[in-house]
Amino acid sequence: MKYLVTGAAGFIGSAVTERLCAQGHQVVGIDNLNDYYEVALKHARLDRIKHDNFSFIEMDLADREAIANLFAEQKFNRVIHLAGQAGVRYSIDNPMAYGDSNLIGYLTILEGCRHNKVEHLVYASSSSVYGLNQKMPFDTADSVDHPVSLYAAAKKANELMAHSYSHLYGIPTTGLRFFTVYGPWGRPDMALFKFTNAIMEGKEIDIYNNGDMSRDFTYIDDIVEGIIRIQDVIPQPNPEWTVETGSPATSSAPYRIYNIGHGSPVKLMDYVEALEESLGVEAKKNFMPMQPGDVYMTYADTDDLFAATGYKPAVDVKPGVQAFVDWYREYYNK
């Protein structure tokens, strides 16, 4: 089949592209290669994709005409939309970047799917949409109407926009709420990357809420496996569904939402300890209060995704952190 992967130079996007190409699919990847973090890392990820069935186009999602022309010319079977401005804290300081990329840019993708009969759109949502929810584990059947960052609000908006297009135009859409993805080739703004860099340079690491936090850390290979499996599970309309009796994650339209995570939260200090063991160095720690936009815990209920795909994460935190450290040392020659 022919795929469009947006954010193809990104952490998750490049890994998904590699897998699709290895399976023999034709993949067109787009990315605007912005300077939110080091562009050289984005180029290095693209350089790893050594397949003749892959082509890359530098393109901005917010360029409506360019995106429309791309869809019209390429006639994609499926779209995996992973591009977008990342980061909870960055959204507090730079909110307009999220409007351009995560709202306007997302709408151009929906329009491309609408006008070119794409058979399935899989897109990145986020565990951040759970916001002030305190019931654990986070369940897609729960309401997610109280986000605590603009990033989270934009991801919730993406889910709502997808539903409207699924309802109006019959476009099958699947949203994936990612839970704290980590691993080799990750983003420099992620905690593991920042911690590793600081520890190796003998600097303090900032630990928020005095370390009293937990995250459902999910290794990149497990995330990719879940994405590859779920894009073959095309949502079907459920005519029996109603708002009053049905889950918000399903619909009378061909629409579906899933959590994609490890399904077992790890305490932040245990995560730091795993990193210290991998590096052979004890971190200097700067304990700080909770930051705006943060949540105390994330914990994914992944039963629905497992039922649909058989997806079950295989990589625990210690080997996952070790794999990241091994990659980091090699990539940065440290």
QUIDAUR-V247745 format. One record per run of one state. SS is the DSSP state (A for helix, B for strand, O for the rest). FROM is the first residue (numbers start at 1). TO is the last residue. If there is no record, write none. Layout:
ss:from:to
SS:FROM:TO
SS:FROM:TO
This chain:
ss:from:to
O:1:1
B:2:6
O:7:10
A:11:22
O:23:25
B:26:31
O:32:38
A:39:47
O:48:53
B:54:58
O:59:63
A:64:74
O:75:77
B:78:81
O:82:87
A:88:93
O:94:94
A:95:115
O:116:119
B:120:126
A:127:130
O:131:137
B:138:138
O:139:149
A:150:169
O:170:172
B:173:178
O:179:180
B:181:182
O:183:190
A:191:200
O:201:203
B:204:207
A:208:211
O:212:213
B:214:215
O:216:217
B:218:219
A:220:230
O:231:254
B:255:260
O:261:265
B:266:267
A:268:279
O:280:283
B:284:287
O:288:296
B:297:297
O:298:299
B:300:300
O:301:302
A:303:309
O:310:316
A:317:332
O:333:334
